[in-house]
């Protein structure tokens, strides 16, 4: 009887997909979270080096106010995405997926700061929307089982 139980357990464990990358990334959720937050801070601060918001704001103050309002809305999206990743990094995740998530959120943070600083508006807009699309596509492909949501919630 015990042999049949052991055989069934062994068959079940063999069918579960476990990779070294998934296990390695899953063992360090704290590192991923720190990298996420530090990268967001650097990505948000870096565009301030070349932004000159006073020149653009002096020529069109109404447009500058509108663009900064849009940047605040985009900042809410980036903050929500970072908060979701803080949660997501607490679960097993492949390194490639984690890296793509990080790059996408960092790009969104950088683009938001560029829009706030009124610098490279077209490039910042394209960068923000590409990052947002990448996060959505990654979330669709991520494959986190629905039962994980039920246990966490």
C-alpha positions in Angstrom: 0.0 0.0 0.0 2.8 2.4 0.9 4.6 1.5 -2.3 1.6 2.5 -4.4 1.4 5.8 -2.5 5.1 6.5 -3.0 4.8 5.7 -6.7 1.8 8.1 -7.1 3.7 10.8 -5.2 6.8 10.3 -7.3 4.7 10.4 -10.6 3.1 13.7 -9.4 6.4 15.3 -8.5 8.0 14.3 -11.8 5.2 15.9 -13.8 5.5 19.3 -12.1 7.7 21.7 -14.0 10.5 22.9 -11.8 13.5 24.7 -13.3 16.6 25.9 -11.6 16.0 29.5 -12.7 12.5 29.5 -11.3 13.7 28.2 -8.0 16.8 30.5 -7.9 14.7 33.6 -8.5 12.0 32.5 -6.1 14.4 32.1 -3.2 15.3 35.8 -3.3 12.2 37.9 -3.3 13.8 40.4 -1.1 16.6 41.0 -3.5 14.1 41.5 -6.4 12.1 43.9 -4.4 15.1 46.0 -3.5 16.3 46.0 -7.1 12.8 47.1 -8.2 12.7 50.0 -5.7 16.3 51.2 -6.2 15.9 50.9 -10.0 12.7 53.0 -9.9 14.4 55.7 -7.9 17.4 55.8 -10.3 15.2 55.7 -13.4 13.0 58.5 -12.0 15.9 60.7 -11.0 18.0 60.3 -14.1 15.9 62.3 -16.6 16.0 65.3 -14.2 19.7 65.8 -15.3 18.8 67.0 -18.8 15.3 68.4 -18.2 14.8 72.2 -18.2 11.2 72.6 -17.2 11.4 76.4 -16.7 12.2 77.1 -20.4 9.2 75.1 -21.7 6.9 76.3 -19.0 7.7 79.9 -19.7 6.6 79.7 -23.3 3.3 77.7 -22.8 2.3 77.6 -19.1 -1.1 76.1 -19.8 0.4 73.3 -21.8 3.0 72.7 -19.1 0.3 72.4 -16.5 -1.6 70.0 -18.7 1.4 67.8 -19.3 2.3 67.8 -15.7 -1.2 66.7 -14.8 -0.8 63.8 -17.3 2.6 62.9 -15.7 0.8 62.6 -12.4 -1.7 60.2 -13.8 1.1 58.2 -15.4 2.9 58.2 -12.0 -0.2 56.6 -10.5 0.0 53.8 -13.1 3.8 53.3 -12.5 3.2 53.2 -8.7 0.4 50.7 -9.1 2.6 48.6 -11.4 5.5 48.7 -8.9 3.2 47.8 -6.0 1.9 44.8 -8.0 5.4 43.7 -8.7 6.4 43.9 -5.1 3.6 41.4 -4.5 4.5 39.3 -7.6 8.1 39.0 -6.6 7.0 37.1 -3.5 6.0 34.2 -5.7 8.2 31.9 -7.8 9.1 33.7 -11.1 11.6 33.0 -13.9 14.6 35.3 -14.1 13.8 36.4 -17.6 10.3 37.4 -16.7 11.5 39.2 -13.6 14.1 41.1 -15.6 11.5 42.1 -18.2 9.1 43.3 -15.5 11.9 45.3 -14.0 12.9 47.0 -17.2 9.3 47.8 -18.1 8.6 49.5 -14.7 11.9 51.3 -14.8 11.1 52.6 -18.3 7.7 53.8 -17.1 9.2 55.6 -14.2 11.8 57.3 -16.4 9.2 58.3 -19.0 7.0 59.8 -16.3 9.8 61.9 -15.0 10.7 63.0 -18.5 7.1 64.1 -19.1 7.1 66.0 -15.8 10.3 67.7 -16.7 8.9 68.6 -20.2 11.8 66.9 -21.9 11.7 64.7 -25.0 7.9 64.5 -24.8 7.4 62.3 -27.9 10.1 59.9 -26.9 8.9 59.8 -23.3 5.3 59.1 -24.4 6.4 56.3 -26.7 8.6 54.8 -23.9 5.8 55.0 -21.4 3.2 53.3 -23.6 5.7 50.6 -24.7 6.5 49.9 -21.1 2.9 49.7 -20.2 2.2 47.3 -23.1 5.1 45.1 -22.1 3.8 44.8 -18.5 0.4 43.9 -19.8 1.8 41.2 -22.2 4.1 39.8 -19.5 1.1 39.6 -17.1 -0.9 37.7 -19.6 1.9 35.3 -20.3 3.1 35.0 -16.7 0.9 32.0 -15.8 0.5 32.6 -12.1 -2.1 29.9 -11.2 -5.5 31.3 -10.1 -5.4 29.4 -6.8 -2.5 31.6 -5.8 -4.8 34.6 -5.9 -7.3 32.9 -3.7 -4.7 32.0 -1.0 -3.1 35.5 -1.0 -6.4 37.4 -0.9 
